[in-house]
Each structure stands twice: as structure tokens, then as C-alpha cells.
Amino acid sequence: MLIPSKLSRPVRLEHTVVRERLLAKLSGANNYRLVLITSPAGYGKTTLISQWAAGKNDLGWFSLDEGDNQQERFASYLIAAIQQATGNHCAASEAMVQKRQYASLSSLFAQLFIELADWQRPLYLVIDDYHLINNPVIHDAMRFFLRHQPENMTLVVLSRNLPQLGIANLRVRDQLLEIGSQQLAFTHQEAKQFFDCRLTSPIEADDSSRLCDDVAGWATALQLIALSARQNNSSARRLAGINASHLSDYLVDEVLDNVDARTRNFLLKSSLLRSMNDALIVRVTGEENGQMQLEEIERQGLFLQRMDDSGEWFRYHPLFGSFLRQRCQWELAVELPEIHRAAAESWMAQGFPSEAIHHALAAGDAKMLRDILLNHAWGMFNHSELGLLEQSLAALPWSNLLENPRLILLQAWLMQSQHRYSEVNTLLARAEQEMSVEMDTAMHGDFNALRAQVAINDGDQDEAERLSMVALEELPLANYYSRIVATSVHGEVLHCKGKLTKSLAVMQQTEQMARRHDVWHYALWSIIQQSEILFAQGFLQAAWESQEKAFQLVREQHLEQLPMHEFLLRIRSQLLWAWARLDEAEACARQGMDVLSTYQPQQQLQCLALMVQCSLARGDLDNARSHLNRLENLLGNGHYHSDWVSNADKVRVIYWQMTGDKTAAANWLRQTPKPEFANNHFLQSQWRNIARAQILLGDFEPAEMVLEELNENARSLRLMSDLNRNLLLLNQLYWQSGRKSEAQKALLEALTLANRTGFINHFVIEGEAMAQQLRQLIQLNTLPELEQHRAQRILRDINQHHRHKFAHFDEGFVERLLNHPEVPELIRTSPLTQREWQVLGLIYSGYSNEQIAGELDVAATTIKTHIRNLYQKLGVAHRQDAVQHAQQLLKMMGYGV
């Protein structure tokens, strides 16, 4: 819950001097990206900007305090200020910040700017007291903000020092409007206006000018002089010479010592509040009519600022408030814990647990802190106030946590959310060993659900299954979050164990539960799992439709910046790759990498593997090698799930196959552990990598044993996509070992199965060996219609992406051929034209007449003429004869065909 006063522009006070010369300078603020107001405390920064902001509707105001160094809190208030300025124009950004569904502040701001792209009017955001920010993450994000904010937006920053916002570049580009302490200092004329408004007895212009010069135009000193003169009914002249270093002494002498004891007590106690209203004042000071007291303090000119138009919220001027808090610590040291406790209770009564925690921590009251956490910590956890929760739990003695298992569970979930899995088990084990209180069954269920999640994250499927089932038996329906977790883990275990039908049903159940209780990240996770299961079963169209549902959820609930969004983009890329939609597949992989751009580079491994895969399918080995260099660097600098490793290894082994790098394959094979089972898609994938490397090295017998076992498991578990891939690799094994009949049988089954999976690129990636077999099948004209159509499509893609020069008889190849000593005399004496050589190459590649015409962009009748001529020159009568002739020429030139 946000404190309204932090988002309210200060109310313009009576008797303030209108800074006409500075307002004139600010009138062109909309021409600058940044307006920077810097000066020490008390120079009127906030007053000036509140004057300038008067009458501006498209303006948001964010007043900072020390607690805003937590980036989640900073983001919440900043987006709320923008929403205030734009009339709730940025709903997606607001939803993301409320649910903490953004990867970083910079990515949140990027989403914000997308929404602001269609905002046409000038827009202003004021951030007051920026000097309180010392979090480098926030500084980095605000530098990003300044670089990318819309052209019609102006950021106004008020600070006591020069903020770390990279302003030098803005200054050079004339995008910075600066006002510093020298400009903020009162002129003689402004000082005279100031005294005339505040003193009952007029002051001479010369005296006013001398006082102004004595304090170098410092507004706070002038205000203190006027206050003292009114209270003592004496000349303002006697306070001339006041300066910042002596301010504390002057404030004691001229303010605190000149008010009655009751007001002094009120000032000191109320100063502990960062913001205050009537209810807080009454509870903290013990004074009735808190609002009246505040208004009287304001009337006396005691550095109090209204923070909203209704006059409900106030705060002290930062300089005066800091002074009062210091005095409070000296004068009321014994009472301080009780004052903070009273403040915490009042904040709790008004529904602001975060502010209450601030005072409970200051009071050092562990019991109060514990009670606040027990009542509100889970709500704060769901709103991602993780930093404050960690600070609070760290302040509690271990004994307090042991007495309250829910707090142990909270601390464990905090660790889990930060991927500190090993620490979770250590914490829970220690707690259960030392806990004196008896946990009820439901609490045991909560613990076991979390343990199950940790176990599956660690890859311990059996333990995860045991714990999830125990948790579901222990948990009542009311503990819906833990039930969703346990159900999700159960479904994931079934998936890993190859029980796909059961897993699909459990994941559908998880989705329903998560949607019912608005637990959107588990809803997304369960849909992604459903898509993976359907893909594994060979139902790629159904997998696509599940992904569409997931993308819709991402859009509706603004989940674009969750790391899980990358998972969705990745499996979409895999599906698009299988269907040979390479540009779209690559775009999804790149988008996935963008989602993870603020995380550790290792997180991008899977999408990077897909980039390699796209390059390999295009036959672009140089680009593939470039991506592989980065991928292999990441592999050597991280620990990954077996699924990640198998996907990375897959593209490496295919690259070695395409480049004939047997040394690399042999080294990898020696170092790679063999999985114990092959009952899911990623274990099947790693075994397939091993078999591919063995085939490359000519170790056909062990490779065949691997593939036969993989196929047996795939058929048994209905892993149809894996079966399709296995058959293609088995085909290559048979082809390379000279078992042509068995190769054709495996290929025919793979083509038939592809009617279900839609696979294209899994065939294409096998290159020329696959092309030769498909040409033969097409020429036999025995394939069913669907298989014939797919074979032609695959052959086209191989020819497009794997155009080996010898298959297309380019000029260089023809020149070498004609100079070869064994070239047939008929070809030497009656050479083909360059176009006829091209046509022969395309005939050899399996192209039909229509396809050749399209490839060469000529009429079909022209192609028929070329074919008739080359048949005559070669002395052949049929297409198959021409193919055999081309094959003989290639063999003569040393190509293995």
C-alpha cells in the first residue's frame, strides 16, 4: 500500500516569494530531458518546483525517503507517479510493478516507454530528495530512464548533491537545464519581499540587503531570522551571519528554546515520522487534536510542509526534521523505543505494514516485529517487498523464528525465490531439528511442498515425487498456494519419468488451480509444461495452440519480463525450427535472450543453442561457429540442468558432423557421462548426441545399440517426436554403413511419422546424404501423396540451405571437370552451356521442371529446351539417366556421392 503523501506535490504556502526569474527559466523545461535542481538543504528547491508545477496537470510527483533505496519500492512509487500524471495511461506497467513481474528496473522502464509512445502531450515527472538514493542499481536504471524516455517527457530531479545520472552527456547535447545554489539564493529584492511578508514591523531595504548578503541568500537562514525576530519582538539584524555550520546551535537557541515545553515535546516526538497525519500525531505525541497542532506549527513558520491538497499529510522540512531527530535522540533517548512502538501501531492501524516495520526495527522490538510479520509478511512477499522482509527476518533472533514455523517457511521461500536451493534444505533441516513447537499437519504440508520444489530443481525426481504426494495428503484445500506447488511438482516428475499422459492431466489441473487463485506464474508454468508434453508426444499443432494460450496469458497478466517468458519463447522457437520457419525461430530465440538480458549470461545458453541450430539449418557454418564460441564459453563457466546440456551438446555434435571434426567429437565422447535412463526427451536427446558422435567416428555398432534402445523406449513411452528424430539418425547410420535397404525403411517410417510431427528441419539438417535418398524415393514415385509432398519440400530446403557447389555445377567446377584427364570425350567435344550445366545440377538435386524454372526465373518451355539439348549432348534419354550421369561425373571429381 502506497503512502498518498509521497505522491502529492507540496501545497504552495502562503507568504512565499514567487521566484519570477527562476520560473521564467523553467518555462522552457519541456525542451529538456532533465531539469536538475541542486543545492544544500534550505535553498527552496521544493518550493520553487511546486510553484512551477502549479496548474500543470500532466505531472507526477515522487517524494523520496530513505526506504526508497529498495528498488521494488522505488519502482512502485515511480510508476504510481507516472500513472497520476497520465490518468492511469500505463496499466501494463502498473500491473507489472504491483506483481513484481519485471526482470529489472530498466526492463520495467522499457515497458513504460512503450506505453507512453502514444502519449502526445508534454509529460513531467518530479523526483524530490534524490540525494537519499545510494543504491547503484537505481542509479543505473535512472540513467537508462534518461537515455530512453520519450521526447515529450521531462524528468525533474531535486537533490542536495550532483546525482549519479550521467549528466555530462546531457549537458553537452544541451538536453539539461540546471539551477544550482547560486541561482536559488535570494536576491536583494526577493529578500525584501520575504521579510515584508513575514515581519509585522517593516524592515529597511538596506537592512534587508545586508542580511541577505550576510547569509548569501540562504532561504532557511532568512526564515530563521524572521522567525526569531517575531518570537523575540526584536530586530532581525542580530542574527546576521548565520551559516550552515552553526545552524544546529541557532535552531536550538532560536527555535526550541523559544517554544513552550509542550510544543518542544511535540516537535521532537513527531520528527520521528517520515510523514504524518492526525492519527499518527495523536498516537505518537499523546496530544489530542493532532491536525490542529500541525496547523499551529505551520502557522508559526516552524519548517512544516503540507504534502497534499487536502491538508491531511505533513512533513518537516528535511533540514529541520533531521535536526529534530538528532535532538530527539539526545533528549528523549529513554522514550525512543516507546515512541517508535506507538508509531508502528498507528501505521499498522492505517494499513501500512512497511512503515510499521521501519519503526519496529528502530524500536528494537523483536516481539512487535514478529507480530507484524506473522500478520502481513506473506502479503508483502506476494508484492515482492523482498529486501525489507530479509532485513526484518535478519533482525529477529533465531529463537523467535523457531517459535513461529511460518516465519521459517517465509525465510525459506525467500531463499527459494533467489535460487538458493541448497540453503533452503539446510535451513529447513536445522529448523526441524531445533524447533520446540509441534507443527500441525497443514504446516508440515507447507514445508513438504517447498521441499518438493527444491528437490525437483535439484533434479532429484524420486524425492520430489515423494514429498509432493505427502504434501498433497497433508494440505487442506485452504492452503491453495502450497497445493499448487505440490501439484505442479508432481506433474513435472511424471513428465521427467516419461508418463506423459498422466503428466498432461496433472499440469492441466495445476493450470486450473493457479488461474482460480490468480497465481499467474504457476499458471504460465503449467501451460508451458503442457506444450512440452504435447511436443514430446508428437502433437506439435496442439503444442502450438498451448503456446498461443500461454502468450495470451503473458499479455493479459503482463508477464513479459518474467524469466519464464523466455522459456515460452524458447519452446516456440524449437517448434518453429522443426517446421523450417527459420526466420521466426531465430527471432523468438533473440527475443528470449532479450528477456534474460539483465540476468547472468549463463541463462541465455538455451536460446544461444537455438541460434546455432538456425545457422546450421541454413548451412551457415561461419555464423554457427561464431555462436558456438560463445556457447562453449558459457558451458565452461556454469552448471546446468541436463536438458540444457543436451541441447547445447546437440548443436556442437551436428556442427562437428557437418565440418567432419572427428577429433572434437572423440574428445567430447570421452568426457561425456552417459545418462542412466532414456525415459524423457532430454535424456533421449543426450543419448542421441552420443550416437551421432559415434556415427561420425565410424563406431556404427555401439551407435546402433544406442539407437535401438532409444527407439524401444520412445515407442513404449509414446515419445513420438524423439522416435522421429531417432529414426532419422538410424537412417544415417544405415546409409553410411552401406545398408541401403534398412536406411530406406527407416526413412520411410520417419517420413510417415512426420505427417504427425510436421518435422522438416530434422531431415534438412542431415544434408546431402538425406538429399540423395529423397531424390531416389521421389524418382521411384512410390511415396504416398503426403510423404511425397514432404520429401519434395525437404529436398527444396536442403538444396536452398546446403547448396554444395558440386551439386550445382558452377563455373569453377565445370572448368575443373573439362580439364580432368578422365572426362568423357563427348562432353569435351560437345560441351554444355553454363545454363545447361546449372539445369543438370538441379535435375541431380531432385528438382522438377517447374521448380527448375522457378529457381532460374525462366519460362517452363525454356527449361524444356535446355533439358532436350543437354540430354542430346550427354547421350541420355531419361531424367534418371541424367542423374546417374551427373553422379558419375561427381564421383570422378572425387566427391563421395
Stockholm file with secondary structure:
# STOCKHOLM 1.0

chainA/1-897         MLIPSKLSRPVRLEHTVVRERLLAKLSGANNYRLVLITSPAGYGKTTLISQWAAGKNDLGWFSLDEGDNQQERFASYLIAAIQQATGNHCAASEAMVQKRQYASLSSLFAQLFIELADWQRPLYLVIDDYHLINNPVIHDAMRFFLRHQPENMTLVVLSRNLPQLGIANLRVRDQLLEIGSQQLAFTHQEAKQFFDCRLTSPIEADDSSRLCDDVAGWATALQLIALSARQNNSSARRLAGINASHLSDYLVDEVLDNVDARTRNFLLKSSLLRSMNDALIVRVTGEENGQMQLEEIERQGLFLQRMDDSGEWFRYHPLFGSFLRQRCQWELAVELPEIHRAAAESWMAQGFPSEAIHHALAAGDAKMLRDILLNHAWGMFNHSELGLLEQSLAALPWSNLLENPRLILLQAWLMQSQHRYSEVNTLLARAEQEMSVEMDTAMHGDFNALRAQVAINDGDQDEAERLSMVALEELPLANYYSRIVATSVHGEVLHCKGKLTKSLAVMQQTEQMARRHDVWHYALWSIIQQSEILFAQGFLQAAWESQEKAFQLVREQHLEQLPMHEFLLRIRSQLLWAWARLDEAEACARQGMDVLSTYQPQQQLQCLALMVQCSLARGDLDNARSHLNRLENLLGNGHYHSDWVSNADKVRVIYWQMTGDKTAAANWLRQTPKPEFANNHFLQSQWRNIARAQILLGDFEPAEMVLEELNENARSLRLMSDLNRNLLLLNQLYWQSGRKSEAQKALLEALTLANRTGFINHFVIEGEAMAQQLRQLIQLNTLPELEQHRAQRILRDINQHHRHKFAHFDEGFVERLLNHPEVPELIRTSPLTQREWQVLGLIYSGYSNEQIAGELDVAATTIKTHIRNLYQKLGVAHRQDAVQHAQQLLKMMGYGV
#=GR chainA/1-897 SS CCCGGGGSCCCCCTTCCCCHHHHHHHTTGGGCSEEEEECSTTSCHHHHHHHHHTTCSSEEEEECCGGGGSHHHHHHHHHHHHHHHHTSCCHHHHHHHHTTCCSCHHHHHHHHHHHHTTCCSCEEEEEECGGGCCCHHHHHHHHHHHHHSCTTEEEEEEESSCCSSCHHHHHHTTCEEEECHHHHSCCHHHHHHHHHHHCSSCCCHHHHHHHHHHTTTCHHHHHHHHHHHHHHTSCGGGGTTCCGGGHHHHHHHHTGGGSCHHHHHHHHHHTTCSSBCHHHHHHHHCCSCHHHHHHHHHHTTCSEEECSTTSCCEEECHHHHHHHHHHHHHHSTTTHHHHHHHHHHHHHHTTCHHHHHHHHHHHTCHHHHHHHHHHHHHHHHHTTCHHHHHHHHHHSCHHHHHHCHHHHHHHHHHHHHTTCHHHHHHHHHHHHHHCCSCCCHHHHHHHHHHHHHHHHHTTCHHHHHHHHHHHHHHCCTTCHHHHHHHHHHHHHHHHHTTCHHHHHHHHHHHHHHHHHTTCHHHHHHHHHHHHHHHHHTTCHHHHHHHHHHHHHHHHHHTCTTSHHHHHHHHHHHHHHHHTTCHHHHHHHHHHHHHHTTTSCGGGGHHHHHHHHHHHHHHTCHHHHHHHHHHHHHHHTTCCCCHHHHHHHHHHHHHHHHHHTCHHHHHHHHHHCCCCSCCCSHHHHHHHHHHHHHHHHTTCHHHHHHHHHHHHHHHHHHTCHHHHHHHHHHHHHHHHHTTCHHHHHHHHHHHHHHHHHHCCCHHHHTTTHHHHHHHHHHHHHTCSCHHHHHHHHHHHHHHHHHCCCHHHHTCHHHHHHHHTSTTSCHHHHHSCCCHHHHHHHHHHHTTCCHHHHHHHHTCCHHHHHHHHHHHHHHHTCCSHHHHHHHHHHHHHHTTCCC
#=GC SS_cons         CCCGGGGSCCCCCTTCCCCHHHHHHHTTGGGCSEEEEECSTTSCHHHHHHHHHTTCSSEEEEECCGGGGSHHHHHHHHHHHHHHHHTSCCHHHHHHHHTTCCSCHHHHHHHHHHHHTTCCSCEEEEEECGGGCCCHHHHHHHHHHHHHSCTTEEEEEEESSCCSSCHHHHHHTTCEEEECHHHHSCCHHHHHHHHHHHCSSCCCHHHHHHHHHHTTTCHHHHHHHHHHHHHHTSCGGGGTTCCGGGHHHHHHHHTGGGSCHHHHHHHHHHTTCSSBCHHHHHHHHCCSCHHHHHHHHHHTTCSEEECSTTSCCEEECHHHHHHHHHHHHHHSTTTHHHHHHHHHHHHHHTTCHHHHHHHHHHHTCHHHHHHHHHHHHHHHHHTTCHHHHHHHHHHSCHHHHHHCHHHHHHHHHHHHHTTCHHHHHHHHHHHHHHCCSCCCHHHHHHHHHHHHHHHHHTTCHHHHHHHHHHHHHHCCTTCHHHHHHHHHHHHHHHHHTTCHHHHHHHHHHHHHHHHHTTCHHHHHHHHHHHHHHHHHTTCHHHHHHHHHHHHHHHHHHTCTTSHHHHHHHHHHHHHHHHTTCHHHHHHHHHHHHHHTTTSCGGGGHHHHHHHHHHHHHHTCHHHHHHHHHHHHHHHTTCCCCHHHHHHHHHHHHHHHHHHTCHHHHHHHHHHCCCCSCCCSHHHHHHHHHHHHHHHHTTCHHHHHHHHHHHHHHHHHHTCHHHHHHHHHHHHHHHHHTTCHHHHHHHHHHHHHHHHHHCCCHHHHTTTHHHHHHHHHHHHHTCSCHHHHHHHHHHHHHHHHHCCCHHHHTCHHHHHHHHTSTTSCHHHHHSCCCHHHHHHHHHHHTTCCHHHHHHHHTCCHHHHHHHHHHHHHHHTCCSHHHHHHHHHHHHHHTTCCC
//
